[in-house]
Amino acid sequence: MRKKSTANRQVNASNNKSANGFIRIISGQFRGRKLPVKDVQGLRPTTDRIKETVFNWLMQDTRDAAVLDCFAGSGGLGFEALSRFAKRAVFFELDKSAASQLIQNISTLKLENATIKQGDSLALLANNSLDEQFDLVFVDPPFRQNLAEKSCLLLESNQWLTEQALIYVEVESELSSFTPPDNWLLLKEKSAGQVICRLYQRELN
């Protein structure tokens, strides 16, 4: 009986370990740091390969930027921006456990320029109670929930964006119906497996 109990504990420990994971910051002041991530349904941490592509696109635009991570999840994009000396970042996250992990990771990195808003991203975007505008916005929602286009329209209509803001949008590759606001100019686009990555710049009408 004692051996069986020990085996069960080992299995449980293994399951707990595999239930969570890590993201890695790939460049900047926190380069190489690993941050724990909760196993949450619909959460898809952006891969290192895609992050490297995105931040190569943003090489000249991240430093001193005000950043909004609309569907933060692991916070990989927002933390990467902060590592590369973004001025500040706001993270929106619906799931309480994921938001709690983001708060812990902010504490681990001793960041004083990062804020978590726990709640539904569409509801938060529908009412700009922050009364802030952002230079760089990440829109990387859970797939197949029709969230990307709605989020982008709310970003434009509710004054979340500075005049020439950059908006990174990541959607599932089979989504053919995504339409950004009319005044967003597509700067970059790349297909990577099951996702399509796009970088837009806002232009005044």
C-alpha positions as CSV (number, residue, x, y, z in Angstrom):
1,M,0.0,0.0,0.0
2,R,2.8,2.4,0.8
3,K,4.4,1.9,-2.6
4,K,1.1,2.5,-4.4
5,S,0.6,5.7,-2.4
6,T,4.0,6.9,-3.4
7,A,3.4,6.1,-7.1
8,N,0.1,8.0,-7.0
9,R,1.9,11.0,-5.5
10,Q,4.4,10.8,-8.3
11,V,1.8,10.6,-11.0
12,N,-0.1,13.6,-9.4
13,A,3.1,15.6,-9.2
14,S,3.8,14.8,-12.9
15,N,0.3,15.8,-13.9
16,N,0.6,19.1,-12.0
17,K,3.9,19.8,-13.6
18,S,2.5,19.2,-17.1
19,A,-0.7,21.2,-16.5
20,N,1.3,24.4,-16.4
21,G,4.2,25.7,-18.5
22,F,6.5,28.6,-19.1
23,I,7.0,31.4,-21.5
24,R,10.5,32.7,-22.3
25,I,11.4,36.4,-22.8
26,I,13.6,36.3,-25.9
27,S,15.3,39.7,-25.8
28,G,15.8,42.9,-23.9
29,Q,16.5,43.6,-20.2
30,F,14.8,40.3,-19.1
31,R,16.3,38.2,-21.9
32,G,16.2,34.5,-21.1
33,R,13.8,34.8,-18.1
34,K,11.2,32.1,-17.9
35,L,7.8,33.0,-16.4
36,P,5.2,30.4,-15.3
37,V,1.9,30.1,-17.2
38,K,-1.4,28.6,-16.0
39,D,-3.0,25.9,-18.1
40,V,-6.2,27.7,-19.1
41,Q,-8.7,26.7,-21.8
42,G,-8.2,28.7,-24.9
43,L,-4.9,30.2,-23.8
44,R,-2.3,29.9,-26.6
45,P,1.1,31.5,-25.7
46,T,2.6,33.0,-28.7
47,T,5.6,30.9,-29.9
48,D,9.1,32.2,-29.7
49,R,9.3,32.0,-33.5
50,I,6.3,34.2,-33.9
51,K,7.4,36.6,-31.2
52,E,10.8,37.0,-32.9
53,T,9.0,37.8,-36.1
54,V,6.7,40.3,-34.5
55,F,9.3,42.1,-32.6
56,N,11.6,42.3,-35.6
57,W,8.7,44.1,-37.2
58,L,8.5,46.4,-34.2
59,M,12.2,46.9,-33.7
60,Q,12.0,50.6,-34.0
61,D,8.6,51.1,-32.3
62,T,8.6,49.3,-28.9
63,R,10.9,51.5,-26.8
64,D,8.9,54.2,-24.9
65,A,5.6,52.9,-26.3
66,A,2.4,52.7,-24.3
67,V,1.2,49.1,-24.8
68,L,-2.1,47.4,-24.5
69,D,-2.3,43.6,-24.5
70,C,-6.0,43.0,-25.2
71,F,-6.2,39.2,-24.6
72,A,-3.1,38.8,-22.4
73,G,-3.3,35.1,-21.5
74,S,0.4,34.3,-20.7
75,G,1.3,37.9,-21.1
76,G,4.1,36.9,-23.5
77,L,3.6,39.8,-25.9
78,G,3.2,42.4,-23.2
79,F,6.2,41.2,-21.2
80,E,8.3,41.0,-24.3
81,A,7.5,44.7,-25.0
82,L,8.3,45.7,-21.5
83,S,11.6,43.8,-21.7
84,R,12.4,45.9,-24.8
85,F,11.8,49.1,-22.8
86,A,8.1,49.9,-23.6
87,K,7.1,52.8,-21.4
88,R,4.2,50.9,-19.8
89,A,1.8,48.1,-20.5
90,V,-1.8,47.3,-19.6
91,F,-3.0,43.6,-19.7
92,F,-6.6,42.6,-20.2
93,E,-7.4,39.0,-19.1
94,L,-10.7,37.3,-18.5
95,D,-9.6,34.2,-16.6
96,K,-9.0,34.9,-12.9
97,S,-6.2,32.3,-12.5
98,A,-4.4,33.6,-15.6
99,A,-4.8,37.2,-14.3
100,S,-3.4,36.1,-10.9
101,Q,-0.4,34.6,-12.6
102,L,0.2,37.8,-14.5
103,I,0.2,39.7,-11.3
104,Q,2.7,37.3,-9.8
105,N,5.0,37.5,-12.9
106,I,4.8,41.3,-12.7
107,S,6.0,41.1,-9.1
108,T,8.7,38.6,-10.1
109,L,10.1,41.0,-12.6
110,K,9.7,44.0,-10.2
111,L,7.8,46.0,-12.8
112,E,6.2,49.2,-11.7
113,N,4.9,50.1,-15.2
114,A,2.5,47.2,-15.7
115,T,-1.2,47.0,-14.9
116,I,-3.7,44.1,-15.0
117,K,-7.4,44.6,-15.7
118,Q,-9.3,41.3,-15.0
119,G,-12.5,41.0,-17.0
120,D,-14.0,40.5,-20.4
121,S,-11.9,42.2,-23.0
122,L,-14.8,43.3,-25.3
123,A,-16.6,44.8,-22.3
124,L,-13.4,46.6,-21.3
125,L,-12.8,47.9,-24.8
126,A,-16.5,49.0,-25.1
127,N,-15.9,51.6,-22.3
128,N,-12.6,53.4,-22.2
129,S,-12.7,54.0,-18.5
130,L,-8.9,54.2,-18.5
131,D,-9.1,57.3,-20.5
132,E,-5.8,56.4,-22.0
133,Q,-4.5,55.9,-25.6
134,F,-1.9,53.4,-26.7
135,D,0.9,53.4,-29.3
136,L,1.1,49.6,-29.6
137,V,-1.8,47.2,-29.2
138,F,-1.7,43.4,-29.3
139,V,-4.9,41.6,-30.4
140,D,-4.4,37.8,-30.0
141,P,-7.8,36.4,-28.9
142,P,-8.8,32.8,-28.4
143,F,-9.6,31.3,-31.8
144,R,-13.0,30.6,-33.3
145,Q,-14.9,33.0,-31.0
146,N,-15.3,35.9,-33.4
147,L,-13.4,38.3,-31.2
148,A,-10.6,39.8,-33.3
149,E,-12.7,41.9,-35.6
150,K,-15.0,43.1,-32.8
151,S,-12.0,44.1,-30.7
152,C,-10.4,46.0,-33.5
153,L,-13.6,48.0,-34.2
154,L,-13.9,48.9,-30.5
155,L,-10.2,50.0,-30.4
156,E,-10.9,52.4,-33.2
157,S,-14.3,53.6,-32.2
158,N,-13.6,54.2,-28.5
159,Q,-10.4,56.3,-28.8
160,W,-8.0,53.6,-27.5
161,L,-5.4,54.4,-30.2
162,T,-2.9,57.2,-30.7
163,E,-2.8,58.9,-34.2
164,Q,-0.4,56.4,-35.8
165,A,-0.8,53.5,-33.4
166,L,0.5,50.1,-34.5
167,I,-1.9,47.1,-34.0
168,Y,-0.7,43.5,-34.1
169,V,-3.5,41.0,-34.9
170,E,-3.2,37.2,-34.7
171,V,-6.0,35.1,-36.1
172,E,-6.6,31.5,-37.1
173,S,-5.4,30.8,-40.7
174,E,-8.8,29.6,-41.9
175,L,-10.5,32.9,-40.9
176,S,-11.1,34.6,-44.3
177,S,-13.7,37.1,-43.1
178,F,-11.5,39.4,-40.9
179,T,-11.9,43.0,-41.9
180,P,-10.0,45.8,-40.0
181,P,-11.3,49.4,-39.7
182,D,-11.1,51.3,-43.0
183,N,-8.3,53.5,-41.8
184,W,-5.9,50.8,-40.8
185,L,-3.0,50.2,-43.3
186,L,-1.6,46.6,-43.5
187,L,2.2,46.9,-43.0
188,K,3.2,43.2,-42.6
189,E,1.7,39.8,-42.9
190,K,2.9,36.3,-42.3
191,S,1.4,32.8,-42.2
192,A,2.9,30.5,-39.6
193,G,1.3,27.1,-39.3
194,Q,-2.3,27.6,-38.0
195,V,-2.1,31.3,-37.5
196,I,-1.9,34.5,-39.6
197,C,0.1,37.4,-38.1
198,R,-0.7,40.9,-39.3
199,L,0.7,44.3,-38.3
200,Y,-1.4,47.4,-39.1
201,Q,-0.9,51.1,-38.7
202,R,-3.7,53.5,-37.9
203,E,-4.0,56.4,-40.2
204,L,-6.4,59.4,-39.7
205,N,-9.3,59.6,-42.2
